């Protein structure tokens, strides 16, 4: 994940790479549980898209939750370039974030608990980076679908920001915005650490407990 120079600021529309009209080929099924990566998902399954640093380790945090997750997938969101490649995202000229799509059953795993795992799995105060991974694609972000998700996300963010502040951390930089488009990443990135158990994972939390959720965070 250190092969490319990263820009610390978002590109303008004029700077953004053009991308392509055709989606990238990706895996059909989840490498760990065999469920269809792109759906159709069962009735009642909800999805949310989350950015918390390098998506290899980030995705693993969610498929390892003990119950309630139907499927996870990695991809790109929050930027300007249609159907970007990984190499393009790494230039910083697409504006996209490396993200994880989490398809979950809210009757088993409430959104608050998904977001607790999200916040406790990274440091949401670092801006355009996570640890040694520097660039716009490593920013903390929650990309919502609908007003209810957005309200929940803002409530949990506020609660965790308060917990962090009490421990001397700076302000939370997590962006919350409606999901425009989720672009599935190339097949070799999907469930990467299940295929490559010794692969790179730069994920690290703050050690501060999120006061919202049911305690399912890994």
N, C-alpha and C positions, 0 to 999 in steps of 0.2 A: 504493500500500500504506500510505499515511499518512492515509487518510480517516477512520479510526475511533480513538477513545480505547481504549487497551488496559489491561487489568488485569494487574498483575504477580504475582498469586497465583491458584491454582486455585480455582474455585467449589466450594461444597458442593453436595450433592445437592438441598438445598432451594432453592438459588440458581439451579441450572442451568435453562436454557431447555428447554421441553417437546419441541421438535422435531416430528417427524411420522412416521407409519408407512410412508409411501411414499418410495422412493428418489428422489433427484433425477435428472432426465434428464441424460445425458452423451453424449459422443461414442461412436460404435461402433468406430471404428478409429483407430489411431495416425496422427497427421497426417504424421509423418516416414517411417515404414516400412510403413504400411498394415496392420500386424498387428492382430488383434482385441483391443481394449482390455481387455475383461472375459473373454477366453478364448472357447472352451477353448484352453488352452496345450498345446503338444506334450508328449509323454511325456518325462520327465526334466527339465523346466523347474521351477525352484524360485523361490519368491517371498519377498521380505522387504520390510518397510515401514520407512522411514527419515525422520526429521525433522531438518532442518539449516537452518532459517530459511525465508525466503520460498520457496514451492514452485515458483515460475516458474523461477528460476535453478537451483535444486536439481535439478529434473527434467532439465534440459539436461545437467548433468554426467554423468548416467548414460546417456542415449540417445547421447551422443557417444563413449562408450567404443568402442574399435575393434572389439571382437568379444565375443560371449557374451551380449549383452542381447537378449532377444526383444521385450520391450515395456516401456514405463514408463507410469505414470499418476499423476496427483496426486489427493489427497483429504484426508480428515480421519480421525484416529485418536487414541486415548488419552484420550478424554473421556467425557462423560456423556449428551449430547444425541443422540437417534437422528436420522439423516438430516439433519444440520445444513446450512444454507446458508452461503455464504462470509461474508455480512454478519453472521450469527449467531456464527460462529466468531470474527470480528474484535471482537466485544463482550467477549470473554473469559469469557462466561457459558455456554459449552458444555464447557469443559475440553479441547477437542480441540487437537491439534497439526496444523499444515500439514505433510503428509507426501508422500513419493513411494513408490509401489509399484514395485519393480524385479523383473521376471520374467527370470531369467537361467539359463543352462546351466552348472551347476557343473563339468561336464567340460571346459568351455572357459574359464570365468571363475570361479575358486573364490570362495567366500563371503569369504574373507580379503581378496581383492582388491577385491571390492565394498565392503567395510568400510574398506579403505585409502582408496579414493576418497571415501567418506563422511567420514572423519575429516580428510583433507587439504583438503576443500572448504569447511570452516567452522571456527569457533573453538568447540570444545566446552567451554569454560570459562566461558561468559558467562551461564549460568543462563537466565532467561526473556527472552532477547533474542538477536539477531544484529546487531551494529552498531547502526544507527539504527532497526532494526525491534524494537520493544519489545512484549512481551506473551507470554502463556503459549503462544500458537500458534507461537512462534518458538523454542521450547526444543529442545535437542538430544536426540534419542531414537531408540532401536532397538527395534522391535516385532517380536518373534520368533515363529516357528511351530515349536515342538518343542524338545526339550532340546539337540539338537546345535547348532542355531542359537544358542541362548542361551549355551552353553558357548563357542562360537567368538567371539560378540560380547564376552563378558566377557574373554576372552584378549586380543583385539585392543584393547579399551578399556584394559586394564591396561598393555599394551605402549606404547600411545600416550601414556597418562598419564605414564609414566616418561620418555618422550622430551620431552614438554612441560615436565615438572618440571626436567629437566636444563637447559632453556633459560630457566628463571625464570618459567614460567607458573603460575597457580594451579591448584587441583584441577579435574579434569574433572567436569562436571555432567551428562553424558549419562545419561539414564535407559534402563535395559534392562528390558523387561517383555513378557510374552506378549501377542500381538496379540489383542484382543477382536474388534473389527469394523473393517474398512476401508470407509469411505464414499467412493465416487467423487465428486470435485468436479464442479461444473457444466462443461458442454462447453467453454465459452470459456476455461477455465483449462487445459485439456489441451494440452500442448506449446505453451504460450503464446508462448514466445520464438521458436519456429519460425514462428508466424503473425505475430508482431510483433517482428522482429529488433532494433528499437531500444527495446524495452520495458524496464521496470525490472528490474534484477538487483542485489540488495544483498549477494550472496554473496561471502565473502572468507575465505580460510584463514589459518592462523598462519604459514605458511612452514616449519613443522617437518615433516620427513619421518616417516611412519609406518613403524616398523621391521618390520611384518608385512605380507605380501602380495607380489605379483609385480611391482610397479612399473607397473601399468596406469593409475594415477591420472592424470587430465587435468592 
